[in-house]
Amino acid sequence: MSTIAVQPLLDNARFGRFHWRVLFWCALIIIFDGYDLVIYGVVLPVLMKEWGLTPLQAGSLGSYALFGMMFGALIFGPLSDRIGRKRSIMTCVILFSGFTVLNGFARNPLEFGICRFIAGLGIGGVMPNVVALMTEYSPKRLRSTLVAIMFSGYSVGGMLSAGLGIVLLPRFGWQIVFYIAIIPLLLLPLILRFLPESVGFLLRQGRTDTAAHILHRIEPRYVPALDDQFQMPIGKSQGTPVFELFRDGRAVSTVMLWIAFFCCLLMVYALNSWLPKLMNSAGYGLSSSLAFLLVLNVGAIFGAVGGGWLGDRMNLQRVLVTFFVIAAISISLLGFKSPTGVLYGLIAIAGATTIGTQILAYACVAQFYPLTIRSTGLGWASGIGRIGAIVGPLLGGALVGMELPLHYNFIVFAVPGAIAALAMCFVFLQREPRAMPPIAKPSLADSRT
């Protein structure tokens, strides 16, 4: 009989075909997740004109999806710790893809807002689950980098939204960019087949044969045997998973992570929702304004991947503090008159240190909490952070409605970066969690009963 220490096997595995498959499908899901979210900022100038929306009404309409994302993260994060990552991810894909397609058929702001809210449930719910799954299966030496690469799909989705908006909006109207969101629904059977379930969840459910098969695919040198026992680290379980976020010295760090998420998401959604409109008001054409949104998301990819690489070699927490400081500086400079090349550079840096930093923050939270409450920790950090995401578009709408000088808008957007940097200074890393008792495969006698 052998006792298999599962976490060291996952941590020290060579990056191989199995990891590529998990990375591909998780990244693909996040690409369309990002596409469905950023799409509102792309169509916002057209909707304001077609439906006669005031800036404050437009900001409120943009917040419907963010309310949905808040509830989706709070619901599906903890729920997946109970029903499994895969089932939660499938449900969320159906929600965000199906109702984004229905957005294209909306005839008025009310119908549009209802569809955005329901789509937001899926958008917010899928994020903590794919991050948790990617974190669990990533080798330790590449964990931050792989999560960052996977989550860069969000920025790829944002780039697709902006790029397709530039090409398709003038020819086919705003509805066409929503119809494209049907692609994830068409791919759902493939996702269901190839995306693996969490091995930790399988072991907690007693599905040791399936878990052993996955471990063999990760590490071919491990050959499953009938009498194998499996051991994984867990946190102390004393009650409701949400309360576990505050146990074992995690209370201050949990609150600080929530503050950092709030501030970062405020910056991200304020820029994604209002950057095209602000630049359009500053005298740039619609195509140029959408190009700024494209550059913002290109910068995010470099920030996320570069930050993940630094985080695997240095201290991820220090990388986050540094990125937040740079975000505050770059955003505050956007409102001042600059040469076009400098302006594009500042927007790219802002994307790298806001959207990119948000991706790194997910990686930080995923590594901070033990396996049994990882999705709960991610879901609640994301859910609380969504309050900032809701405030961002509303704040942008209020500022635009006040008709302040351009640089005042960006200075207000920059302040949360400084607050987030300070909050991250008070996040304290955790010790390695204890190991759970070994889980044995059912015996042949057990399987007959």
Contacts in CASP RR format, 6 or more apart in sequence:
PFRMAT RR
TARGET T0000
AUTHOR 0000-0000-0000
METHOD contacts of the structure
MODEL  1
MSTIAVQPLLDNARFGRFHWRVLFWCALIIIFDGYDLVIYGVVLPVLMKE
WGLTPLQAGSLGSYALFGMMFGALIFGPLSDRIGRKRSIMTCVILFSGFT
VLNGFARNPLEFGICRFIAGLGIGGVMPNVVALMTEYSPKRLRSTLVAIM
FSGYSVGGMLSAGLGIVLLPRFGWQIVFYIAIIPLLLLPLILRFLPESVG
FLLRQGRTDTAAHILHRIEPRYVPALDDQFQMPIGKSQGTPVFELFRDGR
AVSTVMLWIAFFCCLLMVYALNSWLPKLMNSAGYGLSSSLAFLLVLNVGA
IFGAVGGGWLGDRMNLQRVLVTFFVIAAISISLLGFKSPTGVLYGLIAIA
GATTIGTQILAYACVAQFYPLTIRSTGLGWASGIGRIGAIVGPLLGGALV
GMELPLHYNFIVFAVPGAIAALAMCFVFLQREPRAMPPIAKPSLADSRT
1 227 0 8 1.000
1 228 0 8 1.000
1 229 0 8 1.000
2 225 0 8 1.000
2 227 0 8 1.000
2 228 0 8 1.000
2 229 0 8 1.000
3 228 0 8 1.000
3 229 0 8 1.000
3 230 0 8 1.000
3 231 0 8 1.000
3 438 0 8 1.000
4 215 0 8 1.000
4 222 0 8 1.000
4 228 0 8 1.000
4 229 0 8 1.000
4 230 0 8 1.000
4 231 0 8 1.000
5 231 0 8 1.000
5 435 0 8 1.000
6 199 0 8 1.000
6 200 0 8 1.000
6 203 0 8 1.000
6 211 0 8 1.000
6 215 0 8 1.000
6 230 0 8 1.000
6 231 0 8 1.000
6 232 0 8 1.000
7 232 0 8 1.000
7 233 0 8 1.000
7 435 0 8 1.000
9 215 0 8 1.000
9 218 0 8 1.000
9 219 0 8 1.000
9 222 0 8 1.000
10 136 0 8 1.000
10 137 0 8 1.000
10 139 0 8 1.000
10 199 0 8 1.000
10 218 0 8 1.000
11 139 0 8 1.000
11 140 0 8 1.000
12 139 0 8 1.000
12 140 0 8 1.000
13 19 0 8 1.000
13 139 0 8 1.000
13 218 0 8 1.000
13 219 0 8 1.000
14 139 0 8 1.000
14 219 0 8 1.000
15 139 0 8 1.000
15 142 0 8 1.000
17 217 0 8 1.000
18 137 0 8 1.000
18 196 0 8 1.000
18 214 0 8 1.000
18 217 0 8 1.000
18 218 0 8 1.000
19 137 0 8 1.000
19 138 0 8 1.000
19 139 0 8 1.000
19 146 0 8 1.000
19 218 0 8 1.000
21 194 0 8 1.000
21 196 0 8 1.000
22 133 0 8 1.000
22 134 0 8 1.000
22 137 0 8 1.000
22 195 0 8 1.000
22 196 0 8 1.000
23 134 0 8 1.000
23 146 0 8 1.000
23 149 0 8 1.000
23 150 0 8 1.000
25 191 0 8 1.000
25 194 0 8 1.000
25 195 0 8 1.000
26 130 0 8 1.000
26 133 0 8 1.000
26 134 0 8 1.000
26 150 0 8 1.000
26 195 0 8 1.000
27 149 0 8 1.000
27 150 0 8 1.000
27 151 0 8 1.000
27 152 0 8 1.000
27 153 0 8 1.000
27 156 0 8 1.000
28 187 0 8 1.000
28 191 0 8 1.000
29 89 0 8 1.000
29 93 0 8 1.000
29 126 0 8 1.000
29 130 0 8 1.000
29 184 0 8 1.000
29 191 0 8 1.000
30 126 0 8 1.000
30 127 0 8 1.000
30 130 0 8 1.000
30 150 0 8 1.000
30 151 0 8 1.000
30 153 0 8 1.000
30 154 0 8 1.000
31 153 0 8 1.000
31 154 0 8 1.000
31 156 0 8 1.000
31 157 0 8 1.000
31 160 0 8 1.000
32 96 0 8 1.000
32 97 0 8 1.000
32 157 0 8 1.000
32 181 0 8 1.000
32 183 0 8 1.000
32 184 0 8 1.000
33 96 0 8 1.000
33 123 0 8 1.000
33 124 0 8 1.000
33 126 0 8 1.000
33 127 0 8 1.000
33 154 0 8 1.000
33 157 0 8 1.000
34 123 0 8 1.000
34 153 0 8 1.000
34 154 0 8 1.000
34 155 0 8 1.000
34 157 0 8 1.000
34 158 0 8 1.000
34 161 0 8 1.000
35 157 0 8 1.000
35 158 0 8 1.000
35 160 0 8 1.000
35 161 0 8 1.000
35 180 0 8 1.000
35 181 0 8 1.000
36 96 0 8 1.000
36 97 0 8 1.000
36 100 0 8 1.000
36 119 0 8 1.000
36 123 0 8 1.000
36 181 0 8 1.000
37 65 0 8 1.000
37 69 0 8 1.000
37 120 0 8 1.000
37 123 0 8 1.000
37 154 0 8 1.000
37 158 0 8 1.000
37 272 0 8 1.000
38 157 0 8 1.000
38 158 0 8 1.000
38 161 0 8 1.000
38 162 0 8 1.000
38 272 0 8 1.000
38 293 0 8 1.000
38 297 0 8 1.000
39 100 0 8 1.000
39 161 0 8 1.000
39 177 0 8 1.000
39 178 0 8 1.000
39 181 0 8 1.000
40 61 0 8 1.000
40 62 0 8 1.000
40 65 0 8 1.000
40 116 0 8 1.000
40 273 0 8 1.000
41 161 0 8 1.000
41 272 0 8 1.000
41 273 0 8 1.000
41 274 0 8 1.000
41 276 0 8 1.000
41 293 0 8 1.000
42 161 0 8 1.000
42 162 0 8 1.000
42 164 0 8 1.000
42 165 0 8 1.000
42 169 0 8 1.000
42 177 0 8 1.000
42 276 0 8 1.000
42 290 0 8 1.000
42 293 0 8 1.000
43 165 0 8 1.000
43 169 0 8 1.000
43 174 0 8 1.000
43 177 0 8 1.000
44 58 0 8 1.000
44 62 0 8 1.000
44 273 0 8 1.000
44 274 0 8 1.000
44 276 0 8 1.000
44 277 0 8 1.000
45 276 0 8 1.000
45 277 0 8 1.000
45 280 0 8 1.000
45 286 0 8 1.000
45 289 0 8 1.000
46 169 0 8 1.000
46 173 0 8 1.000
46 174 0 8 1.000
47 53 0 8 1.000
47 58 0 8 1.000
47 61 0 8 1.000
47 112 0 8 1.000
47 174 0 8 1.000
48 55 0 8 1.000
48 58 0 8 1.000
48 277 0 8 1.000
50 174 0 8 1.000
51 108 0 8 1.000
51 109 0 8 1.000
53 61 0 8 1.000
53 109 0 8 1.000
54 401 0 8 1.000
55 277 0 8 1.000
55 396 0 8 1.000
55 397 0 8 1.000
55 398 0 8 1.000
55 400 0 8 1.000
55 401 0 8 1.000
56 394 0 8 1.000
56 397 0 8 1.000
56 398 0 8 1.000
56 401 0 8 1.000
57 109 0 8 1.000
58 393 0 8 1.000
58 397 0 8 1.000
59 273 0 8 1.000
59 393 0 8 1.000
59 394 0 8 1.000
59 396 0 8 1.000
59 397 0 8 1.000
60 393 0 8 1.000
60 394 0 8 1.000
61 109 0 8 1.000
61 112 0 8 1.000
61 113 0 8 1.000
61 116 0 8 1.000
62 113 0 8 1.000
62 116 0 8 1.000
62 273 0 8 1.000
62 393 0 8 1.000
63 390 0 8 1.000
63 393 0 8 1.000
63 394 0 8 1.000
64 113 0 8 1.000
64 114 0 8 1.000
64 116 0 8 1.000
64 117 0 8 1.000
65 113 0 8 1.000
65 116 0 8 1.000
65 117 0 8 1.000
65 119 0 8 1.000
65 120 0 8 1.000
65 123 0 8 1.000
66 120 0 8 1.000
66 269 0 8 1.000
66 386 0 8 1.000
66 389 0 8 1.000
66 390 0 8 1.000
66 393 0 8 1.000
67 117 0 8 1.000
67 120 0 8 1.000
67 386 0 8 1.000
67 390 0 8 1.000
68 117 0 8 1.000
68 118 0 8 1.000
68 120 0 8 1.000
68 121 0 8 1.000
68 122 0 8 1.000
68 123 0 8 1.000
68 124 0 8 1.000
68 386 0 8 1.000
69 120 0 8 1.000
69 121 0 8 1.000
69 122 0 8 1.000
69 123 0 8 1.000
69 124 0 8 1.000
69 125 0 8 1.000
69 382 0 8 1.000
69 383 0 8 1.000
69 386 0 8 1.000
69 389 0 8 1.000
70 124 0 8 1.000
70 383 0 8 1.000
70 384 0 8 1.000
70 385 0 8 1.000
70 386 0 8 1.000
70 387 0 8 1.000
70 389 0 8 1.000
70 390 0 8 1.000
71 121 0 8 1.000
72 92 0 8 1.000
72 120 0 8 1.000
72 121 0 8 1.000
72 122 0 8 1.000
72 124 0 8 1.000
72 125 0 8 1.000
72 383 0 8 1.000
73 124 0 8 1.000
73 125 0 8 1.000
73 127 0 8 1.000
73 128 0 8 1.000
73 378 0 8 1.000
73 379 0 8 1.000
73 380 0 8 1.000
73 382 0 8 1.000
73 383 0 8 1.000
73 386 0 8 1.000
74 379 0 8 1.000
74 380 0 8 1.000
74 383 0 8 1.000
75 121 0 8 1.000
75 125 0 8 1.000
76 88 0 8 1.000
76 91 0 8 1.000
76 92 0 8 1.000
76 121 0 8 1.000
76 122 0 8 1.000
76 124 0 8 1.000
76 125 0 8 1.000
76 126 0 8 1.000
76 128 0 8 1.000
76 129 0 8 1.000
76 379 0 8 1.000
77 88 0 8 1.000
77 125 0 8 1.000
77 128 0 8 1.000
77 129 0 8 1.000
77 375 0 8 1.000
77 376 0 8 1.000
77 377 0 8 1.000
77 378 0 8 1.000
77 379 0 8 1.000
77 380 0 8 1.000
78 241 0 8 1.000
78 242 0 8 1.000
78 375 0 8 1.000
78 376 0 8 1.000
78 379 0 8 1.000
78 380 0 8 1.000
79 88 0 8 1.000
80 87 0 8 1.000
80 88 0 8 1.000
80 89 0 8 1.000
80 128 0 8 1.000
80 129 0 8 1.000
80 132 0 8 1.000
80 375 0 8 1.000
81 201 0 8 1.000
81 241 0 8 1.000
81 372 0 8 1.000
81 373 0 8 1.000
81 374 0 8 1.000
81 375 0 8 1.000
81 376 0 8 1.000
84 197 0 8 1.000
84 198 0 8 1.000
84 201 0 8 1.000
85 129 0 8 1.000
85 130 0 8 1.000
85 132 0 8 1.000
85 133 0 8 1.000
85 197 0 8 1.000
85 198 0 8 1.000
85 201 0 8 1.000
85 375 0 8 1.000
86 192 0 8 1.000
86 195 0 8 1.000
86 196 0 8 1.000
86 197 0 8 1.000
86 198 0 8 1.000
88 125 0 8 1.000
88 126 0 8 1.000
88 129 0 8 1.000
88 375 0 8 1.000
89 126 0 8 1.000
89 129 0 8 1.000
89 130 0 8 1.000
89 133 0 8 1.000
89 191 0 8 1.000
89 195 0 8 1.000
90 188 0 8 1.000
90 191 0 8 1.000
90 192 0 8 1.000
91 122 0 8 1.000
92 121 0 8 1.000
92 122 0 8 1.000
92 123 0 8 1.000
92 124 0 8 1.000
92 125 0 8 1.000
92 126 0 8 1.000
92 129 0 8 1.000
93 122 0 8 1.000
93 126 0 8 1.000
93 184 0 8 1.000
93 185 0 8 1.000
93 188 0 8 1.000
93 191 0 8 1.000
94 185 0 8 1.000
94 188 0 8 1.000
95 118 0 8 1.000
95 119 0 8 1.000
95 120 0 8 1.000
95 121 0 8 1.000
95 122 0 8 1.000
96 119 0 8 1.000
96 120 0 8 1.000
96 121 0 8 1.000
96 122 0 8 1.000
96 123 0 8 1.000
96 124 0 8 1.000
96 126 0 8 1.000
96 181 0 8 1.000
96 184 0 8 1.000
97 181 0 8 1.000
97 182 0 8 1.000
97 183 0 8 1.000
97 184 0 8 1.000
97 185 0 8 1.000
98 119 0 8 1.000
98 181 0 8 1.000
98 182 0 8 1.000
98 185 0 8 1.000
99 115 0 8 1.000
99 116 0 8 1.000
99 118 0 8 1.000
99 119 0 8 1.000
99 120 0 8 1.000
100 115 0 8 1.000
100 119 0 8 1.000
100 178 0 8 1.000
100 181 0 8 1.000
101 178 0 8 1.000
101 179 0 8 1.000
101 181 0 8 1.000
101 182 0 8 1.000
101 185 0 8 1.000
102 115 0 8 1.000
103 112 0 8 1.000
103 115 0 8 1.000
103 116 0 8 1.000
103 119 0 8 1.000
103 178 0 8 1.000
103 181 0 8 1.000
104 115 0 8 1.000
104 174 0 8 1.000
104 175 0 8 1.000
104 178 0 8 1.000
104 179 0 8 1.000
105 111 0 8 1.000
105 175 0 8 1.000
106 112 0 8 1.000
106 113 0 8 1.000
106 115 0 8 1.000
124 382 0 8 1.000
124 383 0 8 1.000
124 386 0 8 1.000
125 379 0 8 1.000
125 382 0 8 1.000
127 362 0 8 1.000
127 378 0 8 1.000
127 379 0 8 1.000
127 382 0 8 1.000
128 362 0 8 1.000
128 375 0 8 1.000
128 377 0 8 1.000
128 378 0 8 1.000
128 379 0 8 1.000
128 381 0 8 1.000
128 382 0 8 1.000
129 375 0 8 1.000
129 378 0 8 1.000
130 150 0 8 1.000
131 147 0 8 1.000
131 150 0 8 1.000
131 151 0 8 1.000
131 362 0 8 1.000
131 363 0 8 1.000
131 365 0 8 1.000
131 366 0 8 1.000
131 378 0 8 1.000
132 198 0 8 1.000
132 366 0 8 1.000
132 374 0 8 1.000
132 375 0 8 1.000
132 378 0 8 1.000
133 195 0 8 1.000
133 196 0 8 1.000
133 198 0 8 1.000
134 146 0 8 1.000
134 147 0 8 1.000
134 150 0 8 1.000
135 143 0 8 1.000
135 147 0 8 1.000
135 363 0 8 1.000
135 366 0 8 1.000
135 367 0 8 1.000
135 374 0 8 1.000
136 198 0 8 1.000
136 199 0 8 1.000
136 200 0 8 1.000
136 371 0 8 1.000
136 374 0 8 1.000
137 196 0 8 1.000
137 199 0 8 1.000
137 218 0 8 1.000
138 146 0 8 1.000
138 147 0 8 1.000
139 146 0 8 1.000
141 312 0 8 1.000
142 312 0 8 1.000
143 312 0 8 1.000
143 363 0 8 1.000
143 367 0 8 1.000
144 307 0 8 1.000
144 308 0 8 1.000
144 309 0 8 1.000
144 311 0 8 1.000
144 312 0 8 1.000
144 316 0 8 1.000
144 360 0 8 1.000
144 363 0 8 1.000
144 367 0 8 1.000
145 305 0 8 1.000
145 308 0 8 1.000
145 309 0 8 1.000
145 311 0 8 1.000
145 312 0 8 1.000
147 308 0 8 1.000
147 359 0 8 1.000
147 362 0 8 1.000
147 363 0 8 1.000
147 366 0 8 1.000
148 304 0 8 1.000
148 305 0 8 1.000
148 306 0 8 1.000
148 307 0 8 1.000
148 308 0 8 1.000
148 309 0 8 1.000
148 356 0 8 1.000
148 359 0 8 1.000
148 360 0 8 1.000
148 363 0 8 1.000
149 304 0 8 1.000
149 305 0 8 1.000
151 304 0 8 1.000
151 359 0 8 1.000
151 362 0 8 1.000
151 363 0 8 1.000
152 300 0 8 1.000
152 301 0 8 1.000
152 304 0 8 1.000
152 305 0 8 1.000
152 356 0 8 1.000
152 359 0 8 1.000
153 301 0 8 1.000
154 300 0 8 1.000
154 355 0 8 1.000
154 359 0 8 1.000
155 297 0 8 1.000
155 298 0 8 1.000
155 299 0 8 1.000
155 300 0 8 1.000
155 301 0 8 1.000
155 304 0 8 1.000
155 355 0 8 1.000
155 356 0 8 1.000
156 297 0 8 1.000
156 301 0 8 1.000
157 297 0 8 1.000
158 272 0 8 1.000
158 293 0 8 1.000
158 294 0 8 1.000
158 297 0 8 1.000
159 294 0 8 1.000
159 297 0 8 1.000
159 298 0 8 1.000
161 177 0 8 1.000
161 293 0 8 1.000
162 290 0 8 1.000
162 291 0 8 1.000
162 293 0 8 1.000
162 294 0 8 1.000
162 297 0 8 1.000
163 290 0 8 1.000
163 294 0 8 1.000
164 177 0 8 1.000
164 180 0 8 1.000
165 177 0 8 1.000
165 290 0 8 1.000
166 287 0 8 1.000
166 290 0 8 1.000
166 291 0 8 1.000
166 294 0 8 1.000
168 176 0 8 1.000
168 177 0 8 1.000
169 176 0 8 1.000
169 177 0 8 1.000
184 191 0 8 1.000
196 214 0 8 1.000
197 210 0 8 1.000
197 214 0 8 1.000
199 211 0 8 1.000
199 214 0 8 1.000
199 215 0 8 1.000
200 211 0 8 1.000
200 232 0 8 1.000
200 371 0 8 1.000
202 208 0 8 1.000
202 210 0 8 1.000
202 211 0 8 1.000
202 214 0 8 1.000
203 211 0 8 1.000
203 230 0 8 1.000
203 232 0 8 1.000
203 439 0 8 1.000
204 372 0 8 1.000
206 439 0 8 1.000
206 442 0 8 1.000
208 228 0 8 1.000
208 230 0 8 1.000
208 439 0 8 1.000
208 440 0 8 1.000
208 441 0 8 1.000
208 442 0 8 1.000
209 224 0 8 1.000
209 441 0 8 1.000
211 230 0 8 1.000
212 224 0 8 1.000
212 228 0 8 1.000
212 230 0 8 1.000
212 441 0 8 1.000
213 224 0 8 1.000
215 222 0 8 1.000
215 224 0 8 1.000
216 222 0 8 1.000
216 223 0 8 1.000
216 224 0 8 1.000
226 441 0 8 1.000
226 443 0 8 1.000
226 444 0 8 1.000
227 440 0 8 1.000
227 441 0 8 1.000
227 443 0 8 1.000
228 440 0 8 1.000
228 441 0 8 1.000
229 438 0 8 1.000
229 439 0 8 1.000
229 440 0 8 1.000
229 441 0 8 1.000
230 438 0 8 1.000
230 439 0 8 1.000
230 440 0 8 1.000
231 435 0 8 1.000
231 436 0 8 1.000
231 437 0 8 1.000
231 438 0 8 1.000
231 439 0 8 1.000
232 371 0 8 1.000
232 435 0 8 1.000
232 436 0 8 1.000
233 370 0 8 1.000
233 371 0 8 1.000
233 432 0 8 1.000
233 433 0 8 1.000
233 434 0 8 1.000
233 435 0 8 1.000
233 436 0 8 1.000
234 370 0 8 1.000
234 371 0 8 1.000
234 372 0 8 1.000
234 433 0 8 1.000
234 434 0 8 1.000
234 435 0 8 1.000
234 436 0 8 1.000
235 244 0 8 1.000
235 248 0 8 1.000
235 370 0 8 1.000
235 371 0 8 1.000
235 372 0 8 1.000
235 373 0 8 1.000
235 433 0 8 1.000
235 434 0 8 1.000
236 244 0 8 1.000
236 247 0 8 1.000
236 248 0 8 1.000
236 434 0 8 1.000
237 244 0 8 1.000
237 372 0 8 1.000
238 244 0 8 1.000
238 247 0 8 1.000
241 372 0 8 1.000
241 373 0 8 1.000
241 376 0 8 1.000
242 376 0 8 1.000
242 380 0 8 1.000
244 372 0 8 1.000
244 373 0 8 1.000
244 376 0 8 1.000
245 254 0 8 1.000
245 369 0 8 1.000
245 373 0 8 1.000
245 376 0 8 1.000
245 377 0 8 1.000
245 380 0 8 1.000
246 254 0 8 1.000
248 430 0 8 1.000
249 428 0 8 1.000
249 430 0 8 1.000
250 368 0 8 1.000
250 369 0 8 1.000
250 430 0 8 1.000
252 426 0 8 1.000
252 428 0 8 1.000
253 368 0 8 1.000
253 426 0 8 1.000
253 427 0 8 1.000
253 428 0 8 1.000
253 430 0 8 1.000
254 377 0 8 1.000
254 381 0 8 1.000
256 423 0 8 1.000
256 424 0 8 1.000
256 426 0 8 1.000
256 427 0 8 1.000
257 361 0 8 1.000
257 364 0 8 1.000
257 365 0 8 1.000
257 368 0 8 1.000
257 381 0 8 1.000
257 423 0 8 1.000
257 427 0 8 1.000
258 380 0 8 1.000
258 381 0 8 1.000
258 384 0 8 1.000
258 385 0 8 1.000
259 419 0 8 1.000
259 420 0 8 1.000
259 423 0 8 1.000
260 320 0 8 1.000
260 324 0 8 1.000
260 361 0 8 1.000
260 420 0 8 1.000
260 423 0 8 1.000
260 424 0 8 1.000
260 427 0 8 1.000
261 358 0 8 1.000
261 361 0 8 1.000
261 365 0 8 1.000
261 381 0 8 1.000
261 382 0 8 1.000
261 383 0 8 1.000
261 384 0 8 1.000
261 385 0 8 1.000
262 384 0 8 1.000
262 385 0 8 1.000
262 387 0 8 1.000
262 388 0 8 1.000
262 416 0 8 1.000
263 324 0 8 1.000
263 388 0 8 1.000
263 416 0 8 1.000
263 417 0 8 1.000
263 419 0 8 1.000
263 420 0 8 1.000
263 423 0 8 1.000
264 324 0 8 1.000
264 354 0 8 1.000
264 357 0 8 1.000
264 358 0 8 1.000
264 361 0 8 1.000
264 385 0 8 1.000
264 416 0 8 1.000
264 417 0 8 1.000
264 420 0 8 1.000
265 358 0 8 1.000
265 385 0 8 1.000
265 386 0 8 1.000
265 388 0 8 1.000
265 389 0 8 1.000
266 388 0 8 1.000
266 389 0 8 1.000
266 391 0 8 1.000
266 392 0 8 1.000
266 395 0 8 1.000
266 413 0 8 1.000
266 416 0 8 1.000
267 327 0 8 1.000
267 331 0 8 1.000
267 354 0 8 1.000
267 392 0 8 1.000
267 413 0 8 1.000
267 414 0 8 1.000
267 416 0 8 1.000
267 417 0 8 1.000
268 354 0 8 1.000
268 355 0 8 1.000
268 358 0 8 1.000
268 389 0 8 1.000
269 388 0 8 1.000
269 389 0 8 1.000
269 390 0 8 1.000
269 392 0 8 1.000
269 393 0 8 1.000
270 392 0 8 1.000
270 393 0 8 1.000
270 395 0 8 1.000
270 396 0 8 1.000
270 413 0 8 1.000
271 296 0 8 1.000
271 331 0 8 1.000
271 350 0 8 1.000
271 351 0 8 1.000
271 354 0 8 1.000
271 413 0 8 1.000
272 293 0 8 1.000
272 296 0 8 1.000
272 355 0 8 1.000
273 392 0 8 1.000
273 393 0 8 1.000
273 396 0 8 1.000
274 393 0 8 1.000
274 396 0 8 1.000
274 397 0 8 1.000
274 400 0 8 1.000
274 409 0 8 1.000
275 289 0 8 1.000
275 292 0 8 1.000
275 293 0 8 1.000
275 296 0 8 1.000
275 347 0 8 1.000
276 286 0 8 1.000
276 289 0 8 1.000
276 290 0 8 1.000
276 292 0 8 1.000
276 293 0 8 1.000
277 289 0 8 1.000
277 400 0 8 1.000
278 400 0 8 1.000
278 406 0 8 1.000
278 409 0 8 1.000
278 410 0 8 1.000
279 285 0 8 1.000
279 288 0 8 1.000
279 289 0 8 1.000
279 292 0 8 1.000
280 286 0 8 1.000
280 289 0 8 1.000
281 400 0 8 1.000
281 406 0 8 1.000
282 406 0 8 1.000
284 292 0 8 1.000
292 343 0 8 1.000
292 344 0 8 1.000
292 347 0 8 1.000
295 344 0 8 1.000
295 345 0 8 1.000
295 347 0 8 1.000
295 348 0 8 1.000
296 347 0 8 1.000
296 348 0 8 1.000
296 350 0 8 1.000
296 351 0 8 1.000
296 355 0 8 1.000
297 351 0 8 1.000
297 355 0 8 1.000
298 348 0 8 1.000
299 348 0 8 1.000
299 349 0 8 1.000
299 351 0 8 1.000
299 352 0 8 1.000
299 355 0 8 1.000
299 356 0 8 1.000
300 351 0 8 1.000
300 352 0 8 1.000
300 354 0 8 1.000
300 355 0 8 1.000
300 356 0 8 1.000
300 359 0 8 1.000
301 356 0 8 1.000
302 348 0 8 1.000
302 352 0 8 1.000
303 323 0 8 1.000
303 351 0 8 1.000
303 352 0 8 1.000
303 353 0 8 1.000
303 356 0 8 1.000
303 357 0 8 1.000
304 352 0 8 1.000
304 355 0 8 1.000
304 356 0 8 1.000
304 359 0 8 1.000
304 360 0 8 1.000
307 319 0 8 1.000
307 323 0 8 1.000
307 356 0 8 1.000
307 360 0 8 1.000
308 316 0 8 1.000
308 319 0 8 1.000
308 360 0 8 1.000
308 363 0 8 1.000
310 316 0 8 1.000
310 319 0 8 1.000
311 319 0 8 1.000
311 360 0 8 1.000
316 360 0 8 1.000
316 363 0 8 1.000
316 364 0 8 1.000
316 367 0 8 1.000
317 364 0 8 1.000
317 424 0 8 1.000
317 427 0 8 1.000
317 429 0 8 1.000
319 360 0 8 1.000
320 357 0 8 1.000
320 360 0 8 1.000
320 361 0 8 1.000
320 364 0 8 1.000
320 424 0 8 1.000
321 421 0 8 1.000
321 424 0 8 1.000
321 425 0 8 1.000
322 421 0 8 1.000
323 352 0 8 1.000
323 353 0 8 1.000
323 356 0 8 1.000
323 357 0 8 1.000
323 360 0 8 1.000
324 353 0 8 1.000
324 357 0 8 1.000
324 417 0 8 1.000
324 418 0 8 1.000
324 420 0 8 1.000
324 421 0 8 1.000
324 424 0 8 1.000
325 417 0 8 1.000
325 418 0 8 1.000
325 421 0 8 1.000
326 349 0 8 1.000
326 353 0 8 1.000
327 350 0 8 1.000
327 351 0 8 1.000
327 353 0 8 1.000
327 354 0 8 1.000
327 357 0 8 1.000
327 414 0 8 1.000
327 417 0 8 1.000
327 420 0 8 1.000
328 414 0 8 1.000
328 415 0 8 1.000
328 416 0 8 1.000
328 417 0 8 1.000
328 418 0 8 1.000
328 421 0 8 1.000
329 414 0 8 1.000
330 346 0 8 1.000
330 349 0 8 1.000
330 350 0 8 1.000
330 353 0 8 1.000
331 350 0 8 1.000
331 354 0 8 1.000
331 410 0 8 1.000
331 413 0 8 1.000
331 414 0 8 1.000
331 417 0 8 1.000
332 407 0 8 1.000
332 410 0 8 1.000
332 411 0 8 1.000
332 414 0 8 1.000
333 346 0 8 1.000
333 410 0 8 1.000
334 343 0 8 1.000
334 346 0 8 1.000
334 347 0 8 1.000
334 350 0 8 1.000
334 407 0 8 1.000
334 410 0 8 1.000
335 406 0 8 1.000
335 407 0 8 1.000
335 409 0 8 1.000
335 410 0 8 1.000
335 411 0 8 1.000
336 407 0 8 1.000
338 346 0 8 1.000
361 381 0 8 1.000
362 378 0 8 1.000
362 382 0 8 1.000
364 427 0 8 1.000
365 377 0 8 1.000
365 378 0 8 1.000
365 381 0 8 1.000
366 374 0 8 1.000
366 378 0 8 1.000
368 427 0 8 1.000
368 429 0 8 1.000
368 430 0 8 1.000
369 376 0 8 1.000
369 377 0 8 1.000
369 378 0 8 1.000
369 430 0 8 1.000
370 430 0 8 1.000
370 433 0 8 1.000
371 433 0 8 1.000
395 412 0 8 1.000
395 413 0 8 1.000
396 409 0 8 1.000
396 413 0 8 1.000
399 408 0 8 1.000
399 409 0 8 1.000
399 412 0 8 1.000
400 409 0 8 1.000
END
